[in-house]
Amino acid sequence: MSTPELRALEGRIEELEARLKFPRMMNPRELCDFLGISEALLYEWKRKGDAPPAIHFSERSVRYDLYSVMEWAKRKEVGGQA
């Protein structure tokens, strides 16, 4: 198996592991745990308009769809090609 194929397989395994570990609909704290960031950084990204897509059920109830967040993160990738 070639190196790009191995990288793709590793990426898919990581994606599947994340789907098992984190709930489909995450609250802000769970999102930060998933991304490995602080809540302060999340709110900074929100102020700049560069945060993951959110679902607002009410003014005080915000959730983040795991699959949408993963797609958002993939669009942020830079490089990675050999």
PDB file of N, CA, C and O in Angstrom:
ATOM      1  N   MET A   1       0.852  -1.174   0.000  1.00  0.00           N
ATOM      2  CA  MET A   1       0.000   0.000   0.000  1.00  0.00           C
ATOM      3  C   MET A   1       0.899   1.239   0.000  1.00  0.00           C
ATOM      4  O   MET A   1       1.878   1.301   0.744  1.00  0.00           O
ATOM      5  N   SER A   2       0.566   2.213  -0.830  1.00  0.00           N
ATOM      6  CA  SER A   2       1.395   3.408  -0.946  1.00  0.00           C
ATOM      7  C   SER A   2       1.153   4.358   0.224  1.00  0.00           C
ATOM      8  O   SER A   2       0.166   4.231   0.948  1.00  0.00           O
ATOM      9  N   THR A   3       2.063   5.306   0.395  1.00  0.00           N
ATOM     10  CA  THR A   3       1.960   6.278   1.490  1.00  0.00           C
ATOM     11  C   THR A   3       0.674   7.092   1.431  1.00  0.00           C
ATOM     12  O   THR A   3       0.025   7.237   2.467  1.00  0.00           O
ATOM     13  N   PRO A   4       0.258   7.641   0.267  1.00  0.00           N
ATOM     14  CA  PRO A   4      -1.019   8.372   0.242  1.00  0.00           C
ATOM     15  C   PRO A   4      -2.210   7.488   0.620  1.00  0.00           C
ATOM     16  O   PRO A   4      -3.144   7.949   1.276  1.00  0.00           O
ATOM     17  N   GLU A   5      -2.176   6.226   0.208  1.00  0.00           N
ATOM     18  CA  GLU A   5      -3.262   5.317   0.563  1.00  0.00           C
ATOM     19  C   GLU A   5      -3.296   5.071   2.071  1.00  0.00           C
ATOM     20  O   GLU A   5      -4.366   5.006   2.676  1.00  0.00           O
ATOM     21  N   LEU A   6      -2.104   4.934   2.671  1.00  0.00           N
ATOM     22  CA  LEU A   6      -2.026   4.739   4.116  1.00  0.00           C
ATOM     23  C   LEU A   6      -2.540   5.966   4.858  1.00  0.00           C
ATOM     24  O   LEU A   6      -3.259   5.841   5.849  1.00  0.00           O
ATOM     25  N   ARG A   7      -2.173   7.151   4.378  1.00  0.00           N
ATOM     26  CA  ARG A   7      -2.655   8.390   5.003  1.00  0.00           C
ATOM     27  C   ARG A   7      -4.170   8.482   4.919  1.00  0.00           C
ATOM     28  O   ARG A   7      -4.824   8.881   5.883  1.00  0.00           O
ATOM     29  N   ALA A   8      -4.731   8.117   3.773  1.00  0.00           N
ATOM     30  CA  ALA A   8      -6.177   8.152   3.604  1.00  0.00           C
ATOM     31  C   ALA A   8      -6.847   7.161   4.554  1.00  0.00           C
ATOM     32  O   ALA A   8      -7.874   7.474   5.157  1.00  0.00           O
ATOM     33  N   LEU A   9      -6.279   5.992   4.685  1.00  0.00           N
ATOM     34  CA  LEU A   9      -6.821   4.978   5.584  1.00  0.00           C
ATOM     35  C   LEU A   9      -6.727   5.435   7.038  1.00  0.00           C
ATOM     36  O   LEU A   9      -7.676   5.263   7.802  1.00  0.00           O
ATOM     37  N   GLU A  10      -5.601   6.010   7.421  1.00  0.00           N
ATOM     38  CA  GLU A  10      -5.444   6.529   8.778  1.00  0.00           C
ATOM     39  C   GLU A  10      -6.462   7.626   9.056  1.00  0.00           C
ATOM     40  O   GLU A  10      -7.049   7.674  10.137  1.00  0.00           O
ATOM     41  N   GLY A  11      -6.670   8.508   8.082  1.00  0.00           N
ATOM     42  CA  GLY A  11      -7.655   9.578   8.234  1.00  0.00           C
ATOM     43  C   GLY A  11      -9.051   9.030   8.414  1.00  0.00           C
ATOM     44  O   GLY A  11      -9.820   9.534   9.232  1.00  0.00           O
ATOM     45  N   ARG A  12      -9.381   8.012   7.664  1.00  0.00           N
ATOM     46  CA  ARG A  12     -10.715   7.398   7.771  1.00  0.00           C
ATOM     47  C   ARG A  12     -10.891   6.731   9.135  1.00  0.00           C
ATOM     48  O   ARG A  12     -11.961   6.821   9.736  1.00  0.00           O
ATOM     49  N   ILE A  13      -9.850   6.067   9.620  1.00  0.00           N
ATOM     50  CA  ILE A  13      -9.916   5.425  10.936  1.00  0.00           C
ATOM     51  C   ILE A  13     -10.107   6.483  12.025  1.00  0.00           C
ATOM     52  O   ILE A  13     -10.922   6.297  12.929  1.00  0.00           O
ATOM     53  N   GLU A  14      -9.369   7.583  11.946  1.00  0.00           N
ATOM     54  CA  GLU A  14      -9.519   8.663  12.920  1.00  0.00           C
ATOM     55  C   GLU A  14     -10.935   9.225  12.890  1.00  0.00           C
ATOM     56  O   GLU A  14     -11.514   9.513  13.937  1.00  0.00           O
ATOM     57  N   GLU A  15     -11.490   9.381  11.696  1.00  0.00           N
ATOM     58  CA  GLU A  15     -12.857   9.893  11.548  1.00  0.00           C
ATOM     59  C   GLU A  15     -13.857   8.950  12.214  1.00  0.00           C
ATOM     60  O   GLU A  15     -14.749   9.398  12.933  1.00  0.00           O
ATOM     61  N   LEU A  16     -13.714   7.664  11.980  1.00  0.00           N
ATOM     62  CA  LEU A  16     -14.627   6.692  12.578  1.00  0.00           C
ATOM     63  C   LEU A  16     -14.488   6.647  14.094  1.00  0.00           C
ATOM     64  O   LEU A  16     -15.484   6.509  14.805  1.00  0.00           O
ATOM     65  N   GLU A  17     -13.262   6.763  14.593  1.00  0.00           N
ATOM     66  CA  GLU A  17     -13.052   6.795  16.042  1.00  0.00           C
ATOM     67  C   GLU A  17     -13.720   8.015  16.659  1.00  0.00           C
ATOM     68  O   GLU A  17     -14.325   7.917  17.726  1.00  0.00           O
ATOM     69  N   ALA A  18     -13.616   9.164  15.998  1.00  0.00           N
ATOM     70  CA  ALA A  18     -14.242  10.388  16.506  1.00  0.00           C
ATOM     71  C   ALA A  18     -15.754  10.227  16.547  1.00  0.00           C
ATOM     72  O   ALA A  18     -16.402  10.674  17.493  1.00  0.00           O
ATOM     73  N   ARG A  19     -16.307   9.602  15.548  1.00  0.00           N
ATOM     74  CA  ARG A  19     -17.766   9.411  15.505  1.00  0.00           C
ATOM     75  C   ARG A  19     -18.237   8.510  16.637  1.00  0.00           C
ATOM     76  O   ARG A  19     -19.366   8.652  17.107  1.00  0.00           O
ATOM     77  N   LEU A  20     -17.395   7.591  17.081  1.00  0.00           N
ATOM     78  CA  LEU A  20     -17.763   6.717  18.187  1.00  0.00           C
ATOM     79  C   LEU A  20     -17.606   7.419  19.533  1.00  0.00           C
ATOM     80  O   LEU A  20     -18.373   7.165  20.462  1.00  0.00           O
ATOM     81  N   LYS A  21     -16.617   8.295  19.636  1.00  0.00           N
ATOM     82  CA  LYS A  21     -16.276   8.927  20.914  1.00  0.00           C
ATOM     83  C   LYS A  21     -17.161  10.127  21.239  1.00  0.00           C
ATOM     84  O   LYS A  21     -17.502  10.339  22.403  1.00  0.00           O
ATOM     85  N   PHE A  22     -17.530  10.901  20.251  1.00  0.00           N
ATOM     86  CA  PHE A  22     -18.267  12.137  20.477  1.00  0.00           C
ATOM     87  C   PHE A  22     -19.712  12.000  20.015  1.00  0.00           C
ATOM     88  O   PHE A  22     -19.991  11.289  19.050  1.00  0.00           O
ATOM     89  N   PRO A  23     -20.644  12.687  20.709  1.00  0.00           N
ATOM     90  CA  PRO A  23     -22.045  12.629  20.295  1.00  0.00           C
ATOM     91  C   PRO A  23     -22.257  13.316  18.953  1.00  0.00           C
ATOM     92  O   PRO A  23     -21.475  14.183  18.563  1.00  0.00           O
ATOM     93  N   ARG A  24     -23.301  12.933  18.257  1.00  0.00           N
ATOM     94  CA  ARG A  24     -23.595  13.537  16.949  1.00  0.00           C
ATOM     95  C   ARG A  24     -23.856  15.033  17.093  1.00  0.00           C
ATOM     96  O   ARG A  24     -23.385  15.821  16.272  1.00  0.00           O
ATOM     97  N   MET A  25     -24.598  15.436  18.122  1.00  0.00           N
ATOM     98  CA  MET A  25     -24.891  16.838  18.368  1.00  0.00           C
ATOM     99  C   MET A  25     -24.128  17.262  19.618  1.00  0.00           C
ATOM    100  O   MET A  25     -24.440  16.822  20.725  1.00  0.00           O
ATOM    101  N   MET A  26     -23.120  18.124  19.434  1.00  0.00           N
ATOM    102  CA  MET A  26     -22.246  18.525  20.535  1.00  0.00           C
ATOM    103  C   MET A  26     -22.597  19.917  21.036  1.00  0.00           C
ATOM    104  O   MET A  26     -22.967  20.797  20.258  1.00  0.00           O
ATOM    105  N   ASN A  27     -22.475  20.104  22.351  1.00  0.00           N
ATOM    106  CA  ASN A  27     -22.597  21.446  22.895  1.00  0.00           C
ATOM    107  C   ASN A  27     -21.237  22.136  22.756  1.00  0.00           C
ATOM    108  O   ASN A  27     -20.270  21.480  22.369  1.00  0.00           O
ATOM    109  N   PRO A  28     -21.128  23.421  23.053  1.00  0.00           N
ATOM    110  CA  PRO A  28     -19.847  24.114  22.861  1.00  0.00           C
ATOM    111  C   PRO A  28     -18.663  23.465  23.585  1.00  0.00           C
ATOM    112  O   PRO A  28     -17.566  23.397  23.032  1.00  0.00           O
ATOM    113  N   ARG A  29     -18.872  22.996  24.795  1.00  0.00           N
ATOM    114  CA  ARG A  29     -17.762  22.362  25.538  1.00  0.00           C
ATOM    115  C   ARG A  29     -17.312  21.080  24.846  1.00  0.00           C
ATOM    116  O   ARG A  29     -16.113  20.835  24.717  1.00  0.00           O
ATOM    117  N   GLU A  30     -18.258  20.264  24.404  1.00  0.00           N
ATOM    118  CA  GLU A  30     -17.910  19.033  23.698  1.00  0.00           C
ATOM    119  C   GLU A  30     -17.202  19.349  22.384  1.00  0.00           C
ATOM    120  O   GLU A  30     -16.268  18.648  21.992  1.00  0.00           O
ATOM    121  N   LEU A  31     -17.645  20.398  21.712  1.00  0.00           N
ATOM    122  CA  LEU A  31     -16.976  20.813  20.475  1.00  0.00           C
ATOM    123  C   LEU A  31     -15.525  21.174  20.747  1.00  0.00           C
ATOM    124  O   LEU A  31     -14.629  20.766  20.009  1.00  0.00           O
ATOM    125  N   CYS A  32     -15.294  21.939  21.809  1.00  0.00           N
ATOM    126  CA  CYS A  32     -13.924  22.336  22.149  1.00  0.00           C
ATOM    127  C   CYS A  32     -13.069  21.125  22.482  1.00  0.00           C
ATOM    128  O   CYS A  32     -11.901  21.065  22.096  1.00  0.00           O
ATOM    129  N   ASP A  33     -13.638  20.156  23.195  1.00  0.00           N
ATOM    130  CA  ASP A  33     -12.910  18.914  23.479  1.00  0.00           C
ATOM    131  C   ASP A  33     -12.571  18.190  22.183  1.00  0.00           C
ATOM    132  O   ASP A  33     -11.460  17.688  22.012  1.00  0.00           O
ATOM    133  N   PHE A  34     -13.535  18.140  21.275  1.00  0.00           N
ATOM    134  CA  PHE A  34     -13.325  17.470  19.991  1.00  0.00           C
ATOM    135  C   PHE A  34     -12.203  18.139  19.200  1.00  0.00           C
ATOM    136  O   PHE A  34     -11.343  17.462  18.638  1.00  0.00           O
ATOM    137  N   LEU A  35     -12.218  19.468  19.159  1.00  0.00           N
ATOM    138  CA  LEU A  35     -11.215  20.212  18.384  1.00  0.00           C
ATOM    139  C   LEU A  35      -9.902  20.404  19.144  1.00  0.00           C
ATOM    140  O   LEU A  35      -8.886  20.761  18.549  1.00  0.00           O
ATOM    141  N   GLY A  36      -9.921  20.169  20.442  1.00  0.00           N
ATOM    142  CA  GLY A  36      -8.714  20.369  21.243  1.00  0.00           C
ATOM    143  C   GLY A  36      -8.380  21.842  21.426  1.00  0.00           C
ATOM    144  O   GLY A  36      -7.212  22.230  21.410  1.00  0.00           O
ATOM    145  N   ILE A  37      -9.412  22.658  21.600  1.00  0.00           N
ATOM    146  CA  ILE A  37      -9.219  24.101  21.765  1.00  0.00           C
ATOM    147  C   ILE A  37      -9.930  24.573  23.034  1.00  0.00           C
ATOM    148  O   ILE A  37     -10.725  23.839  23.621  1.00  0.00           O
ATOM    149  N   SER A  38      -9.636  25.792  23.443  1.00  0.00           N
ATOM    150  CA  SER A  38     -10.320  26.376  24.594  1.00  0.00           C
ATOM    151  C   SER A  38     -11.632  27.007  24.142  1.00  0.00           C
ATOM    152  O   SER A  38     -11.812  27.314  22.963  1.00  0.00           O
ATOM    153  N   GLU A  39     -12.544  27.196  25.087  1.00  0.00           N
ATOM    154  CA  GLU A  39     -13.792  27.868  24.756  1.00  0.00           C
ATOM    155  C   GLU A  39     -13.525  29.318  24.360  1.00  0.00           C
ATOM    156  O   GLU A  39     -14.234  29.877  23.524  1.00  0.00           O
ATOM    157  N   ALA A  40     -12.503  29.923  24.961  1.00  0.00           N
ATOM    158  CA  ALA A  40     -12.154  31.300  24.602  1.00  0.00           C
ATOM    159  C   ALA A  40     -11.780  31.385  23.124  1.00  0.00           C
ATOM    160  O   ALA A  40     -12.171  32.334  22.444  1.00  0.00           O
ATOM    161  N   LEU A  41     -11.030  30.407  22.620  1.00  0.00           N
ATOM    162  CA  LEU A  41     -10.654  30.414  21.205  1.00  0.00           C
ATOM    163  C   LEU A  41     -11.885  30.212  20.328  1.00  0.00           C
ATOM    164  O   LEU A  41     -12.013  30.855  19.286  1.00  0.00           O
ATOM    165  N   LEU A  42     -12.793  29.325  20.740  1.00  0.00           N
ATOM    166  CA  LEU A  42     -14.021  29.128  19.970  1.00  0.00           C
ATOM    167  C   LEU A  42     -14.784  30.448  19.836  1.00  0.00           C
ATOM    168  O   LEU A  42     -15.228  30.800  18.743  1.00  0.00           O
ATOM    169  N   TYR A  43     -14.935  31.173  20.939  1.00  0.00           N
ATOM    170  CA  TYR A  43     -15.690  32.432  20.887  1.00  0.00           C
ATOM    171  C   TYR A  43     -14.927  33.508  20.106  1.00  0.00           C
ATOM    172  O   TYR A  43     -15.542  34.390  19.508  1.00  0.00           O
ATOM    173  N   GLU A  44     -13.610  33.439  20.110  1.00  0.00           N
ATOM    174  CA  GLU A  44     -12.828  34.351  19.265  1.00  0.00           C
ATOM    175  C   GLU A  44     -13.095  34.048  17.791  1.00  0.00           C
ATOM    176  O   GLU A  44     -13.294  34.964  16.994  1.00  0.00           O
ATOM    177  N   TRP A  45     -13.099  32.760  17.429  1.00  0.00           N
ATOM    178  CA  TRP A  45     -13.408  32.366  16.048  1.00  0.00           C
ATOM    179  C   TRP A  45     -14.804  32.826  15.665  1.00  0.00           C
ATOM    180  O   TRP A  45     -15.024  33.284  14.544  1.00  0.00           O
ATOM    181  N   LYS A  46     -15.754  32.705  16.596  1.00  0.00           N
ATOM    182  CA  LYS A  46     -17.129  33.130  16.309  1.00  0.00           C
ATOM    183  C   LYS A  46     -17.180  34.632  16.046  1.00  0.00           C
ATOM    184  O   LYS A  46     -17.860  35.078  15.123  1.00  0.00           O
ATOM    185  N   ARG A  47     -16.462  35.414  16.855  1.00  0.00           N
ATOM    186  CA  ARG A  47     -16.436  36.866  16.643  1.00  0.00           C
ATOM    187  C   ARG A  47     -15.858  37.222  15.275  1.00  0.00           C
ATOM    188  O   ARG A  47     -16.294  38.181  14.638  1.00  0.00           O
ATOM    189  N   LYS A  48     -14.869  36.437  14.831  1.00  0.00           N
ATOM    190  CA  LYS A  48     -14.238  36.685  13.531  1.00  0.00           C
ATOM    191  C   LYS A  48     -15.041  36.083  12.377  1.00  0.00           C
ATOM    192  O   LYS A  48     -14.714  36.318  11.213  1.00  0.00           O
ATOM    193  N   GLY A  49     -16.080  35.317  12.682  1.00  0.00           N
ATOM    194  CA  GLY A  49     -16.883  34.682  11.634  1.00  0.00           C
ATOM    195  C   GLY A  49     -16.216  33.471  11.022  1.00  0.00           C
ATOM    196  O   GLY A  49     -16.494  33.125   9.874  1.00  0.00           O
ATOM    197  N   ASP A  50     -15.330  32.812  11.777  1.00  0.00           N
ATOM    198  CA  ASP A  50     -14.571  31.681  11.244  1.00  0.00           C
ATOM    199  C   ASP A  50     -14.733  30.437  12.116  1.00  0.00           C
ATOM    200  O   ASP A  50     -13.803  29.638  12.234  1.00  0.00           O
ATOM    201  N   ALA A  51     -15.902  30.269  12.725  1.00  0.00           N
ATOM    202  CA  ALA A  51     -16.153  29.121  13.597  1.00  0.00           C
ATOM    203  C   ALA A  51     -16.893  28.022  12.833  1.00  0.00           C
ATOM    204  O   ALA A  51     -17.456  28.269  11.767  1.00  0.00           O
ATOM    205  N   PRO A  52     -16.887  26.822  13.379  1.00  0.00           N
ATOM    206  CA  PRO A  52     -17.671  25.754  12.763  1.00  0.00           C
ATOM    207  C   PRO A  52     -19.148  26.131  12.720  1.00  0.00           C
ATOM    208  O   PRO A  52     -19.607  26.932  13.534  1.00  0.00           O
ATOM    209  N   PRO A  53     -19.892  25.564  11.782  1.00  0.00           N
ATOM    210  CA  PRO A  53     -21.329  25.881  11.685  1.00  0.00           C
ATOM    211  C   PRO A  53     -22.072  25.419  12.935  1.00  0.00           C
ATOM    212  O   PRO A  53     -21.844  24.322  13.445  1.00  0.00           O
ATOM    213  N   ALA A  54     -22.963  26.280  13.413  1.00  0.00           N
ATOM    214  CA  ALA A  54     -23.727  25.995  14.628  1.00  0.00           C
ATOM    215  C   ALA A  54     -25.209  25.891  14.309  1.00  0.00           C
ATOM    216  O   ALA A  54     -25.695  26.456  13.329  1.00  0.00           O
ATOM    217  N   ILE A  55     -25.910  25.162  15.153  1.00  0.00           N
ATOM    218  CA  ILE A  55     -27.360  25.045  15.062  1.00  0.00           C
ATOM    219  C   ILE A  55     -27.908  25.712  16.321  1.00  0.00           C
ATOM    220  O   ILE A  55     -27.612  25.287  17.437  1.00  0.00           O
ATOM    221  N   HIS A  56     -28.703  26.754  16.133  1.00  0.00           N
ATOM    222  CA  HIS A  56     -29.275  27.491  17.256  1.00  0.00           C
ATOM    223  C   HIS A  56     -30.722  27.057  17.456  1.00  0.00           C
ATOM    224  O   HIS A  56     -31.608  27.453  16.699  1.00  0.00           O
ATOM    225  N   PHE A  57     -30.953  26.236  18.486  1.00  0.00           N
ATOM    226  CA  PHE A  57     -32.309  25.806  18.808  1.00  0.00           C
ATOM    227  C   PHE A  57     -33.049  26.898  19.560  1.00  0.00           C
ATOM    228  O   PHE A  57     -34.272  27.009  19.475  1.00  0.00           O
ATOM    229  N   SER A  58     -32.299  27.696  20.291  1.00  0.00           N
ATOM    230  CA  SER A  58     -32.824  28.862  20.996  1.00  0.00           C
ATOM    231  C   SER A  58     -31.630  29.764  21.291  1.00  0.00           C
ATOM    232  O   SER A  58     -30.496  29.431  20.947  1.00  0.00           O
ATOM    233  N   GLU A  59     -31.883  30.892  21.921  1.00  0.00           N
ATOM    234  CA  GLU A  59     -30.792  31.815  22.228  1.00  0.00           C
ATOM    235  C   GLU A  59     -29.733  31.165  23.118  1.00  0.00           C
ATOM    236  O   GLU A  59     -28.548  31.486  23.025  1.00  0.00           O
ATOM    237  N   ARG A  60     -30.172  30.253  23.976  1.00  0.00           N
ATOM    238  CA  ARG A  60     -29.246  29.630  24.930  1.00  0.00           C
ATOM    239  C   ARG A  60     -28.919  28.173  24.616  1.00  0.00           C
ATOM    240  O   ARG A  60     -28.203  27.525  25.380  1.00  0.00           O
ATOM    241  N   SER A  61     -29.420  27.661  23.530  1.00  0.00           N
ATOM    242  CA  SER A  61     -29.198  26.265  23.177  1.00  0.00           C
ATOM    243  C   SER A  61     -28.572  26.169  21.789  1.00  0.00           C
ATOM    244  O   SER A  61     -29.251  26.257  20.765  1.00  0.00           O
ATOM    245  N   VAL A  62     -27.242  25.983  21.792  1.00  0.00           N
ATOM    246  CA  VAL A  62     -26.471  25.896  20.552  1.00  0.00           C
ATOM    247  C   VAL A  62     -25.842  24.514  20.489  1.00  0.00           C
ATOM    248  O   VAL A  62     -25.293  24.021  21.475  1.00  0.00           O
ATOM    249  N   ARG A  63     -25.928  23.902  19.331  1.00  0.00           N
ATOM    250  CA  ARG A  63     -25.311  22.597  19.131  1.00  0.00           C
ATOM    251  C   ARG A  63     -24.512  22.615  17.833  1.00  0.00           C
ATOM    252  O   ARG A  63     -24.754  23.422  16.936  1.00  0.00           O
ATOM    253  N   TYR A  64     -23.554  21.697  17.768  1.00  0.00           N
ATOM    254  CA  TYR A  64     -22.687  21.561  16.600  1.00  0.00           C
ATOM    255  C   TYR A  64     -22.788  20.120  16.120  1.00  0.00           C
ATOM    256  O   TYR A  64     -22.535  19.185  16.881  1.00  0.00           O
ATOM    257  N   ASP A  65     -23.154  19.947  14.869  1.00  0.00           N
ATOM    258  CA  ASP A  65     -23.266  18.620  14.274  1.00  0.00           C
ATOM    259  C   ASP A  65     -21.863  18.083  13.995  1.00  0.00           C
ATOM    260  O   ASP A  65     -21.073  18.722  13.300  1.00  0.00           O
ATOM    261  N   LEU A  66     -21.564  16.913  14.537  1.00  0.00           N
ATOM    262  CA  LEU A  66     -20.241  16.311  14.401  1.00  0.00           C
ATOM    263  C   LEU A  66     -19.799  16.230  12.947  1.00  0.00           C
ATOM    264  O   LEU A  66     -18.662  16.573  12.624  1.00  0.00           O
ATOM    265  N   TYR A  67     -20.693  15.777  12.062  1.00  0.00           N
ATOM    266  CA  TYR A  67     -20.320  15.594  10.660  1.00  0.00           C
ATOM    267  C   TYR A  67     -20.048  16.939   9.982  1.00  0.00           C
ATOM    268  O   TYR A  67     -19.132  17.051   9.167  1.00  0.00           O
ATOM    269  N   SER A  68     -20.842  17.954  10.316  1.00  0.00           N
ATOM    270  CA  SER A  68     -20.617  19.286   9.745  1.00  0.00           C
ATOM    271  C   SER A  68     -19.300  19.877  10.235  1.00  0.00           C
ATOM    272  O   SER A  68     -18.581  20.530   9.478  1.00  0.00           O
ATOM    273  N   VAL A  69     -18.994  19.640  11.503  1.00  0.00           N
ATOM    274  CA  VAL A  69     -17.729  20.139  12.065  1.00  0.00           C
ATOM    275  C   VAL A  69     -16.553  19.443  11.381  1.00  0.00           C
ATOM    276  O   VAL A  69     -15.542  20.080  11.082  1.00  0.00           O
ATOM    277  N   MET A  70     -16.682  18.153  11.136  1.00  0.00           N
ATOM    278  CA  MET A  70     -15.592  17.421  10.469  1.00  0.00           C
ATOM    279  C   MET A  70     -15.387  17.943   9.051  1.00  0.00           C
ATOM    280  O   MET A  70     -14.247  18.071   8.604  1.00  0.00           O
ATOM    281  N   GLU A  71     -16.460  18.242   8.345  1.00  0.00           N
ATOM    282  CA  GLU A  71     -16.336  18.813   6.997  1.00  0.00           C
ATOM    283  C   GLU A  71     -15.698  20.199   7.059  1.00  0.00           C
ATOM    284  O   GLU A  71     -14.843  20.529   6.237  1.00  0.00           O
ATOM    285  N   TRP A  72     -16.109  21.003   8.025  1.00  0.00           N
ATOM    286  CA  TRP A  72     -15.524  22.340   8.223  1.00  0.00           C
ATOM    287  C   TRP A  72     -14.023  22.212   8.469  1.00  0.00           C
ATOM    288  O   TRP A  72     -13.233  22.956   7.887  1.00  0.00           O
ATOM    289  N   ALA A  73     -13.631  21.281   9.321  1.00  0.00           N
ATOM    290  CA  ALA A  73     -12.216  21.087   9.642  1.00  0.00           C
ATOM    291  C   ALA A  73     -11.429  20.634   8.410  1.00  0.00           C
ATOM    292  O   ALA A  73     -10.294  21.066   8.207  1.00  0.00           O
ATOM    293  N   LYS A  74     -12.016  19.779   7.601  1.00  0.00           N
ATOM    294  CA  LYS A  74     -11.335  19.312   6.386  1.00  0.00           C
ATOM    295  C   LYS A  74     -11.073  20.472   5.423  1.00  0.00           C
ATOM    296  O   LYS A  74     -10.049  20.503   4.740  1.00  0.00           O
ATOM    297  N   ARG A  75     -11.997  21.414   5.375  1.00  0.00           N
ATOM    298  CA  ARG A  75     -11.788  22.587   4.494  1.00  0.00           C
ATOM    299  C   ARG A  75     -10.660  23.477   5.001  1.00  0.00           C
ATOM    300  O   ARG A  75     -10.123  24.291   4.249  1.00  0.00           O
ATOM    301  N   LYS A  76     -10.295  23.324   6.287  1.00  0.00           N
ATOM    302  CA  LYS A  76      -9.218  24.116   6.887  1.00  0.00           C
ATOM    303  C   LYS A  76      -7.843  23.495   6.672  1.00  0.00           C
ATOM    304  O   LYS A  76      -6.824  24.137   6.927  1.00  0.00           O
ATOM    305  N   GLU A  77      -7.811  22.258   6.208  1.00  0.00           N
ATOM    306  CA  GLU A  77      -6.540  21.560   6.021  1.00  0.00           C
ATOM    307  C   GLU A  77      -5.656  22.300   5.014  1.00  0.00           C
ATOM    308  O   GLU A  77      -6.119  22.840   4.009  1.00  0.00           O
ATOM    309  N   VAL A  78      -4.374  22.298   5.332  1.00  0.00           N
ATOM    310  CA  VAL A  78      -3.381  22.909   4.448  1.00  0.00           C
ATOM    311  C   VAL A  78      -2.287  21.871   4.236  1.00  0.00           C
ATOM    312  O   VAL A  78      -1.822  21.244   5.187  1.00  0.00           O
ATOM    313  N   GLY A  79      -1.886  21.696   3.002  1.00  0.00           N
ATOM    314  CA  GLY A  79      -0.801  20.745   2.712  1.00  0.00           C
ATOM    315  C   GLY A  79      -1.258  19.314   2.896  1.00  0.00           C
ATOM    316  O   GLY A  79      -2.385  18.950   2.563  1.00  0.00           O
ATOM    317  N   GLY A  80      -0.347  18.505   3.440  1.00  0.00           N
ATOM    318  CA  GLY A  80      -0.677  17.111   3.665  1.00  0.00           C
ATOM    319  C   GLY A  80      -0.360  16.224   2.472  1.00  0.00           C
ATOM    320  O   GLY A  80      -0.399  14.999   2.590  1.00  0.00           O
ATOM    321  N   GLN A  81      -0.052  16.805   1.349  1.00  0.00           N
ATOM    322  CA  GLN A  81       0.282  16.027   0.163  1.00  0.00           C
ATOM    323  C   GLN A  81       1.793  15.887   0.068  1.00  0.00           C
ATOM    324  O   GLN A  81       2.534  16.847   0.277  1.00  0.00           O
ATOM    325  N   ALA A  82       2.234  14.689  -0.249  1.00  0.00           N
ATOM    326  CA  ALA A  82       3.681  14.452  -0.403  1.00  0.00           C
ATOM    327  C   ALA A  82       4.091  14.746  -1.830  1.00  0.00           C
ATOM    328  O   ALA A  82       5.265  14.612  -2.175  1.00  0.00           O
TER     329      ALA A  82
END
